[in-house]
Amino acid sequence: MAIYFVALLAGANMRVLDILLPVISNDLVISPFITSKIVISFTMGYGISQFFFGALGDKFGKTNVIKYAVLISCISSFISFYFDNLNHLFVSRFFTGIGVGGIIPLTIAKIGDETPYKFRQEKIAKFLGIVLLGNFLGPLASGLISVLVSWQIVFFFFGIFFLTGFFSISTNSSNKIVIFDNLFKKSINFIIVSSTIYKNILKLKWSKIILFTVFSECFLFYGTLTFIGVYLNNVLNISLIVCGFIVSFFGLGGIFYSVFAKKILLLLNQKKIVLVGSILIFINFTLIPFSSNFIIITILIFFAGVGFYMFHNTIQVNSSEMFPSSRGASLGIHAFFVFIGQSLGIYFFSKVFNLLNYKIGFSFSAISILILGLYFSNRLNKFGLVNK
C-alpha cells in the first residue's frame, strides 16, 4: 500500500505545474512560456533517471530502489518550497524529476514481473488509476492552495507526504543496504552491463517502433496539455481554482479508463483501443481552443484523458514485453522516451503558442496524434501481441 501512496504523490507531482505556471509567472513577473522551463527541468530529470533506475531495480530489487527514489523526491520538494527564484526552482525540480522517475516505472516493472501477460494490461491499468488519481488531485489541490496560501506551500506538502511514504516503505521492506567491496570496479561493471542491456533493447525493431511512438505521443500530447492552464487563465480569464478543477478532469478521464479497462479489453483488442483512443484525442483537442465555455472544455479534457490513456496504456503493456529478462530496464528506457518527448514537446509548443496561437497548436497536435494512432495500430498487427 505504501508504494501505491507514493505513486499517487508522483502522479500529482507530474501535473502540479499545469496550474502553478500562471501564478509563479505572475509572482516572478515572467512570461509563463519562460517559466515553463521548470516543467522541462522536471521532465528532463525524470527522463535521465531512467538510465540508471531501471537497471538498479533489476539488480538490487525494485522496492528497495523505489524507497530511495522517494527520499530524493522528499528532499527536493522541501528545497522547492524554500526557493522563489526561477533558476533555483529549475534545479530543485530537476532533482524532483529524478526522484519521481524511480517510482512509477519501477512499480510497473514490478507488476510485470509478478503478473502473467494475459492479466497485465488490466493490472497496470488499475495501478495507473492510482497515478491518475494523483493527476486529478494535483491540479485541483494546488490551484486551491496557491490561491488560499501560496504556491510554495504546495511543495512543502509534497515534502511532508513523500517523507511519510519513505518511512512507510522502509518499515514494510527488507531495508536491505547494498555495500560494495570495490565501489569503483563494480560501478564500472554495472555501467557496462547496463549499457549492453539498453543496446540489446534498442536493436529490436519492435522496440524502436514502441519507443518512437511513445516519444511522439508524449511530445504532442503533454507538450499541448501543459499550457491548458495558461490558456484558461490568461486567455479565457478563468480563476486558478476553477482552472485546477478543469485540468484535473484529464486525470479523471484516465481513472475512468482504468476502472473500465477490463470491460473495454473484452470488447476491443489492442489495435482498436489505440484507434479509439487517438480518435478521442483528435476530436477533443481540436474542439478545446474553439470553445469559451468552461463546462464544455471540462468535458473535452475528460474525454481527451480517456483517449490518451487508452493509447498510452497499450504502449506501456507492449513495452513490458520488449525485453522480459530485464523488464526494469525496458520500462526505464520507455519512461526515458516519455519524458524526453514531453520536455521537447513543452519547449516546442511554448514557441508555437507564443508566436502563433492556441488554435494552430491544438489542431497540429490533434492531427498528428491521429496519424500516430493509425501508424501504431497498423504496427501492432504485425509485431505486437494484439490478439494474444
N, C-alpha and C positions, 0 to 999 in steps of 0.2 A: 504493500500500500504506500510506503514511503516514496518509492520510485515513481508511482503514479502522481503523488503530490508534487514532486519536483518537476515532473513532466507538465503538469498544469501550470506551474510557475514559468517554465520555459516557454510554453505556448503564449502566455500572457506577455512575457518579455519580448517576444518576436514581433508583436503588433502594437506595443505600447506607444511607440513614437509616431504612429499614424495620426494620433490625436494630439500628442505633445508638440509636434513640429510647429504649428502656428503659435502656440503660447510661448515656446522657447524663442522663436524668431522675434516675437513682439518684445519679450523681456530683454533680449540681447541686441535688439534693433538691427536685425539682419534679415535678409530675404529668406523665406522658407526653402527656396531652391539651393541656397548656400548652406543653410542649416541641415539639409538632407545628408550632408557628408557624415554626420554622426550615425545615421541609419546605415550608410555604406560601410562605415568602420565596423559596426556590429556584424554585418553580413560577411565582411572580409575575415574578421576573427573567427566566425563560425566556420567558414569555408576552409581556411588554412588549418584549423584544428583537426580537420578530418584526416589529414595526412598522418597524424600520429595517434589519435584517439581510437580509430578503428583497429589498427594493428595492436595497440596496447591492450584493448579489450579482449582480442583474441588470445594474447599471450598471458595476461595477468588476471583475467576474469572481468567480465563486463560490469558486474555490480560494484566491484572494488574501484574500477576506473571512474564509474559514474559518481561515486561518492566524492572523489577529489575534484571532479568537474564542478560539482555543486558548491564546493568550498571556494573555488575560483570565482564562480558566479556571485557568491555571497560577498566576498571581499571587494570585487569590482563594483558591485551595486552600492555598497557603502561609500566608495570613492566617488561614484557618480553623484551621490547625494551631497557630498561636500563641495564639489566644484560647480561654478556657474560661469565658466569660461569655455568657449566653443572648442578650442584646441585641447584643453584638458578633458572635456567630455568625449572628444574624438578618441583619445587614448583609453579612457576608462570603459567606454562602450565597446572598444575593440576587445579588451580582455573579458568583458561580459559575454561577448560573442564566442570567444574561445571556450569559456566555461559551459555555456548553454549548448555549445556544439558537441559536448561529450554526453549529453543526457538523452536526447530523442533518438539519434541514430543507433546508439548502443542498446537502447531498450528495444527498438525494432529488431535489431540483430539478435538480441536475447530471445525475443518471441520466435524469430525464425529458427533458432537452434532448438527450441522446445516444442514447436508446433509443426505437424505434417503439412505439406504444401496444400492439400485439399482444404484444410481449415484455416490456412494462414491469412488469406485476404480478409476474412471475417474478423479474425483475432486482431490483425493490425488495424483494421477499421475501427474496432472498439477502442483500442489504445489511442488512436488518433482522435477519437471522440473526446478523450480527456485533454489532449493537447488543444483541440478546437474549443473546448470549454474555456481554456485559458485565452485563446484568441478572442472569444466572446467577452470574457470578463475584463481582460486587459484594457482595451479602449474604453469600455464602459466605466470602470473604476478610475482610470487615470484622468479621464475628462472631468469627472465629478471632483476628484481630489485636487486637481490643478486649479479649478475654479474656487473651491471652498478654502483651500490652504495654499499650496504652491506645487509647482511641478517637481521640485527637488524632493518633496516628501514621498512621491511615488517610488523613487529609487531607494529611499530609506526602508519603506515597507518591503520591497523586494529583498533587501539585505537581511531583514529580520526573518522573513519566510524561508529564504534559502538556508539560513543558519539553522532553523528548526529542521528543515529537510536533511541537512548534513548530519545532525546528531541522531535523527531518527534512523537513517540508513546505517550509520555507524553502530547503533545499538542492535540492529537486526542482521548485520552482516558478520562475516568471519573476522573483520578487522585485520585481514592479512596485510602485512607490510613486507614489501619485497626489498631485500638487501643484496646488493651486488658485491661480490668479492673483488672484481676488477671492473669498475664502473665504465672506464673509457673503452676497454676492449669489448665489453658486452653491449655498450651503446652503439659502437660501430657495427657489430654483428646484427643488432636489431635493425639498424638503418638499411643494411644490405638486404636482409631477409624481407623487410617491409617493401623495399623498392622492387624486389623480384616479384612479390605478390601483386603489387599495383601494375607492374609491367605485364604480367600474365593476364590480368583482368582486361587491360586495355588492348591486348592482342585480339580478343574475341570480337567478331563482327557484331554480334547481338549486343554486347556491352557498349560498343561505340554508338549503336543506334539508341539504346536506352539513355546513355549519358548526354548525347546530343539533344534528345527530346526533352529531358528534364531541365537541361540548361536553358533551352529555348522557351519552354513553358514558364519557367520562373523569371527569366529575363522579361518576358512580355507581361505576365500576369502581375507579379509583385512590383515590377517597375511602374505599372499603372496604379495598382491598389494603394501604394504608399502615399500618393498625392490626393486621394479621395477626401481625406480630412481637410487638407489645404483648400481644395476646390469648394467643399461645402462651407467652410468658414470664411474664406476670402472672396469667393465669387457669389455665393448664394446668401452670405451673411447669416449663416445658421450658428447658434451659440455652441460653445465647445461641449457642453453637457449633452445637447441633442446630437452633435456630431459623433460623440462617443457612442451614443445609443445606436445611431445609424450604422456606423462602421462595424460595430460589434455583431451585426447580423451576418457578416461574412463568416465569422466563426460559427454562428448558429446554423447557417446553411451546411457547413461541414459536419456539425453534430447531427443534423437531420439525416445526412447520408450515412454516417457511422451507425446510427440507430437502425436504419432500414437496409443496411448493406446486405444482410443475409437474404432478405426477400428480393432485393434487386439482383443479387447473384443467381437466384433461382430463375429469374425471368430473362436475364441478359448474360451473354458471355462477355469476356473482357473487351473484345473488339467493339461490341455495341455499347458497352459502358463508356469507352473512350469517345465514341462518336456522339453519344447523347451529351456527355459532359462538355465537349468542345462546342457543340451547338448551343448549349445553355449559356456558356461564357460569351459566345459571339453575340447572341441576341441581347443579353443584359448589358454587356459593356458598350454595345452600340447605342443603346437607349439612354444610359445614365446621363451623358452630357446634354441631352436634348430635353431633359425633364428638370423642372424647378420645384416640383412638389416633393417634400421630404418623405412623405409616406410611400410614394411611388419609388423613389430612389432606394428606400429601405428594402422594399420588396425585390427590386432589381439586384441589390447587393446580396441579399439572401440567396437568390437562385444562382447568382454567379458563384457563390461559395459552394453550393451543391454541385455545380458543374465542375468547378476546379478540383474538388476532392474525389469526384468520380474518375476524372482523368489522372490526377496525381497519385491516388491510392493504387491504381492499376500499374503505374510505373514503379512504385515502391515495391510491390509484390514481385514484379519481374526482376527488380534489382536484387532482391534477396536470393535469387537463383542464378545470378551471374557467375558466381564462384563459390559454391556451397561450402567448400572446405575452409574458406576464410570469409565467412559471412560478415563479420565485423568490418573488415577491410572493404568489402563490396559495398556495404551500406555507408561506410565512411566516404568513399570516393563518390558515391551517389549524392551524399549531402554536400560534398565539396562543390560539385557542379550546380546543385540547387542554389547555394549561397553566392557563388561567384556569378552565376547568372543573375541572381537578384541584385547584387552590387552593381554590375554593369548596366542592368535594366533601370535601376534607380537613377544612375548618372545620365543615361540616355534620355529617359523620359523627363528628367528635370530640365534638360535643354529643350525638348520638344514642347513641353507645357509653357516654358518661359518665353521661348522665341516664337512659337506658333500659337496654338490654342488647345483647349481640352478636347474639343470635338475631333480634331485631327488625331490627337494622341490616342484617345479611346478607340476610334474607328480603326486605326492602324493595328492596335493591339488585338482587337476583336477579330479582324480578318485574318491576321497572322496565326492566331491560336486555332481558328477553324481549319486552316490549311495544315497546321501541325498535327491536329487531331486526325485528319484524313490520312496523313502520312503514317502516323504511328499505328493506327488501326490496321492499315494495309500491311505494315511490317509485322504486326502481331500474328497475322495469318501465316506468315512464312517462318518466323523464328520463335515466336512466343509460345507459352503454354495456354493459348487462348481457349482451347476446348477441353483442357485436362483438369 
